[in-house]
Amino acid sequence: MILPNQLTILRIILTPVFLFLFLSDIPLLKQISLAVFIIAALTDWYDGWLARKFNYITSWGKFWDPLADKILTSAAFIGFVILRIIPLWMVIIVLTRDFIVTGLRAYADYKGKSFPTSFYAKWKTLLQMTFLYYLLLMYVGKNTSEIYSGHERIFSILMNNTAIYSCMFVITLITFHSGATYLYNNRQLIANLFKNED
C-alpha cells in the first residue's frame, strides 16, 4: 500500500485514540489528545501533498481520504457534545450534511464522474476547522491546571457559553445552507449519477 493511503489509515486509527484521551479526566491526557488531533490533521495535508507531487492517486484514496477527514472532525464535534459544550442537534445537522456530500463525491468518483467543490464549501470547511481548533485549544487550556491557573477570567471569557453557542449556530446555518445549495446546483449531476443504466 502506498504511503498516502497508509497515512489515511493512520488518521482513522488516531481518531478513537484522540477521542479517548480528550474525554479523559486527566489533564495530561487532554494535552496529549490535542497533539494527537494536530498530528492526525497534518497527515491529511501530507498525504494530499504526496499524492499530488508523485501522482499517488488511487480510487481507494479518493474514497477514504475525505472520509477519514470527516471521521476525525466528527469525533471532535461528538466529543464536545458529550462534554455538553455544543448542542447535539447542531452537530447532527453538520455531520449529516458533510457525510451526504462526501458520500456523493465518493460515489461520483467510483462512477467516473466529478463533482466540483465550490468556494462556498471550502470557506465553510475553513470556518468549521477554525472553530474546532479554537474550542480544542481553549478547552484543553481551561482544563489543564498549570495553564489555567491565574488565567481564570481570560478562559471564562474565551469559553463563554453564549458566544460558543452563537458561533456554532452560525456555523450550523452556513453548513446547512451550503449543503442545500450544493445539492440544488448539482441536481442534474446527481440525477444522472443515480440514473439506471441499461
N, C-alpha and C positions, 0 to 999 in steps of 0.2 A: 504494500500500500504506500502511495506517495506521501511525502511529508505534509503537504497542506491538509490532506484527509486525516492524517494522524493527529494534527493539531485540532481539527474539528472534533474528533473523538475525545481528545483531551479536554476540550471545552465542555463537552457534555458530561464527562466524568467529574470535572471540577464543580459543576453546578450543585449537586447534592452535598458535596463537601462544604461549599460556601454556605449553603442554607443551614446545615447542621451547626457550623461554627458561629454563624450570625445569630442564631436563636439561642445560643448558649448563654448562661448566666455569668460566665467567667469573662471578665474584661479583656484578658489577653487573647482569648479565643475570638472575641469580637474584632479585635485588631487584626488578627490573622485572617479573619473572614474578608476584611476589606482588601488585604493583599491578594488573597485568592481570587476575588472578583476582578481586580485590576489585571492580574496575570491572565485570567480567562478571557477578558476583553481584549488584551493585547494579542492573544493567539488569533483572534478574528482578523485584526489588522495584518498580522504577519502572514497568515495563510493566504489572505487575499493578495498580498504583495507578491508572495512566491508564485501563486497561480498565474498572475498577470505577467510577471517577469520571465518565468520559464515555461509559460504555456501549460502549466499543470492543471488543465481544466478537464474535469470528468463529469459524467452525468450524476455519479454518486455525490460529488462535491457540490454540484449545482443544487441538488435537493437538500442535502444535510447541512451545508454551511449556513444558509439563512435560518433553517430550523433550529440549529444549535444556538444561534444568536437569540432567537425568541425564547428558547428554553431558559437561557441564562437570565435575561431580563425579566421573564415571568417569575422565576424563582425569587428575584429581589422584590418584585411587586407583592408576591404572595407572602414573603417574609414580613413586609410592612403591614399587610392585612392582619397576619397572626399577632403582630405586636400592637394592633389597633391604632396605627398611626394614619393609615389611609383607609377609606371605606371599601368594603368588598364589592359593592355594585359598580363602582367606578372601574375597579381592576377587571371585573368580568367584561365590561364593555371594551376596555383597552385590549385585553388578551383575545377576545373573540374576534375583534376587527383584525388584529395583527395576524392571527393564525389563519383566518379565512383568506386574506390577501396573500400570505406566504404560501398557503396551500395551492391557491390558484396559479401562482407563478411557477411553483414546482411542477404542477400538472402540465402547465403550458410548455415548460422545458422538456418534459417527458414526451409530449406530443410534437415536439419540434417547432413550437411557436414561441413568440416572445411578447411579453407584456412590458410596456415602458414604465419606468419609475419616474413619477412626476417630481418637480422641485418641491411641491407642497408636501409630498410624502417624506422626502428627505429632511425637510425642515421639521416635520412632526417628529421624526426619529431623533433628530438632534435635540429637540425640546425635551422629549422623554428621557434621553440619556443624561442630559444636563441636570434634570430634576432628580433622577435616580442617584447620580453621583453626589449631588448636594445632600440628599437625605442620608445616604450612606456615611458620608464624612461627618455630618452633624450628629447623627445618631451614635456612631462609634465614639466620636469625641465626647459627647454628653455622658456616655456610659462607660467611659474609661477614666478612672479616678484621677490618675496623675495629670491628665489633660484637662479634665473638667474642674478640678479643684481651683478655686479662686476666680473662675470664669462663669459662675452660675448664671449671672444676669445676661451675659452675652448669649449663652446657649439657650436660655429661656426665650430670648427674642428671636434667635435664628430658628428655633424649633417650635415657634408659636403654632398652636393647633389650628387656629383660624386661617393663618397665612398658608399653611400646608394644605388644608382642605381647599382653599380657594385656588391655589396653584394646580392641585390635582384635578379639580373640577374643570378648570380651563383646558388642561391637557386632555381630559376625557372628551370634552366637547370637540376639540380640534381633531382628536384621533377618530371619533365617530364621524365627523363631517368629512375628513379626508378619505375615510373608508367608503362612505356613501358616494362621494364624488368619484372616487376611483372606479367603483362598480358601475356607476352610471356612464362615465366617459368610455369605459371599455365594455359596455353591454353587448355590442356586436361581436367583439372578440370572444367574450365569454360564451355567447350563444353558439358561435362557430366551434368553440372548443368542445362543447358537450353535444354537438350535433351528431346524430347516429350516422355511422359510416356503413355504406353498403358493401 
